[in-house]
Amino acid sequence: MNPGKNIDPKRDQNYGNTSDNDPMDDAIKKVKNIQELTINQIDEIAECVAKILNDKKIKTNQIRNVYGYISRVRNYYNNKSNDIDEVKNMLIFLKPKLAYIAGRIGQVKKSKMDKFYRAAIDSINEAITDEQKKKALDNFFKLSEAIVAYHRYYAG
């Protein structure tokens, strides 16, 4: 992970391709260690992902549907923070929902939104200590909220 690397989707002529320089692939790689992300990295990744989703014509309601579920999980976590395993299980259940959305809406699959969230969820599940799990969950919730905010900004 290179924290100083800017993953601006407009910087690369191969933007949107499945090459090694695909900015969504860069974002996916970065969230694979979600518990290690700083707030600046979360902000950078969220803005990049939101730009990509906007450029791929992902509608706000599609992102908000995913975020709505994540928000319910966050509320459960905030009310019962000692039940981290149940929160992780709830997030695992988001993975088939993402697969369904990607299968139903071709633009979601092309944007790799489903792969991005799946990688972040997998990273949460790989956290070992309670401290790592809490940090991973907190970062995931912040990242998800920031993506919605930036997408709204870019979608106008």
C-alpha positions in Angstrom: 0.0 0.0 0.0 1.4 3.4 -1.0 -0.3 6.0 1.1 1.1 8.9 -0.9 -0.2 7.6 -4.2 -3.0 9.7 -5.6 -5.6 7.5 -7.3 -7.3 10.1 -9.4 -9.4 8.4 -12.2 -8.7 11.2 -14.7 -4.9 10.9 -14.5 -4.7 7.8 -16.7 -5.6 7.3 -20.3 -6.4 3.6 -19.5 -9.1 4.8 -17.1 -12.0 2.3 -17.1 -9.9 -0.5 -18.6 -9.0 -3.6 -16.6 -5.3 -3.0 -16.8 -2.9 -2.7 -13.9 -3.6 1.0 -13.8 -7.3 0.8 -13.3 -8.1 3.2 -10.4 -10.8 1.0 -9.0 -8.4 -1.9 -8.8 -6.0 0.5 -6.9 -8.9 1.3 -4.5 -9.7 -2.4 -4.1 -6.1 -3.1 -3.2 -6.1 -0.4 -0.6 -9.2 -1.5 1.2 -7.8 -5.0 1.6 -6.1 -3.6 4.7 -8.9 -1.4 5.8 -8.0 -1.4 9.5 -4.6 0.3 8.6 -6.1 3.2 6.6 -5.7 6.7 7.9 -8.5 9.2 7.7 -6.7 10.9 4.8 -6.5 7.6 2.9 -10.2 7.0 3.5 -11.0 10.4 2.2 -8.8 9.9 -0.9 -10.2 6.4 -1.7 -13.8 7.6 -1.1 -13.5 10.5 -3.5 -11.8 8.3 -6.1 -14.5 5.6 -5.9 -17.3 8.2 -6.0 -15.8 9.7 -9.2 -15.6 6.3 -10.8 -19.1 5.4 -9.9 -20.4 8.7 -11.2 -18.4 8.3 -14.4 -19.8 4.8 -14.8 -23.3 6.2 -14.5 -24.1 4.5 -11.2 -27.3 6.2 -9.9 -27.4 7.7 -6.4 -30.3 5.4 -5.4 -28.1 2.3 -6.2 -25.4 3.5 -3.9 -27.9 4.6 -1.2 -29.5 1.1 -1.3 -26.1 -0.4 -0.3 -25.4 2.4 2.1 -28.8 2.0 3.7 -28.0 -1.6 4.7 -24.5 -0.5 5.9 -26.1 2.2 8.0 -28.5 -0.3 9.6 -25.5 -2.5 10.4 -23.6 0.6 11.9 -26.6 1.4 14.1 -26.7 -2.1 15.4 -23.0 -1.9 16.0 -23.3 1.4 17.9 -26.1 0.0 20.1 -24.5 -3.4 20.7 -20.8 -2.8 20.2 -19.7 -5.9 22.1 -21.2 -8.1 19.4 -18.6 -7.7 16.7 -19.1 -11.2 15.4 -22.8 -10.5 14.6 -21.9 -7.3 12.9 -19.3 -9.1 10.8 -22.0 -11.7 9.9 -24.4 -9.0 8.9 -21.8 -7.5 6.6 -21.1 -10.9 5.1 -24.8 -11.0 4.2 -24.2 -7.8 2.2 -22.0 -9.8 -0.3 -24.8 -11.7 -1.9 -26.9 -8.5 -2.1 -24.0 -6.9 -3.9 -23.8 -9.9 -6.3 -27.5 -9.6 -7.0 -27.2 -5.9 -7.7 -24.2 -6.4 -10.0 -26.0 -9.2 -11.8 -29.2 -7.2 -12.3 -27.5 -3.8 -13.2 -24.7 -4.1 -15.7 -23.3 -0.7 -14.9 -22.7 -1.8 -11.3 -20.7 -4.8 -12.5 -18.7 -2.7 -14.9 -17.9 -0.2 -12.2 -16.6 -2.9 -9.9 -18.6 -1.4 -7.0 -19.5 -4.9 -5.9 -15.9 -6.0 -5.9 -14.8 -2.9 -3.9 -17.3 -3.5 -1.1 -16.7 -7.2 -1.1 -12.9 -6.6 -0.7 -13.6 -4.2 2.2 -15.9 -6.7 3.9 -13.3 -9.5 3.4 -10.7 -7.3 5.0 -12.9 -6.7 8.1 -13.3 -10.5 8.4 -9.6 -11.0 8.3 -8.9 -8.7 11.2 -7.7 -10.8 14.1 -7.7 -8.8 17.4 -10.7 -7.0 18.8 -8.9 -3.7 18.3 -8.2 -4.5 14.6 -11.9 -5.5 14.1 -13.2 -2.3 15.7 -10.8 -0.1 13.6 -11.7 -2.0 10.4 -15.4 -1.6 11.1 -15.0 2.1 12.0 -13.0 2.7 8.8 -15.6 0.8 6.7 -18.4 2.9 8.0 -16.5 6.1 7.5 -15.5 5.1 4.0 -19.1 4.1 3.0 -20.5 7.4 4.2 -17.8 9.4 2.4 -18.5 7.6 -0.8 -22.2 8.5 -0.7 -21.3 12.1 0.1 -18.7 12.5 -2.7 -21.0 10.7 -5.2 -23.7 13.2 -4.4 -21.2 16.0 -4.9 -20.1 14.7 -8.4 -23.5 13.6 -9.5 -24.8 17.1 -8.9 
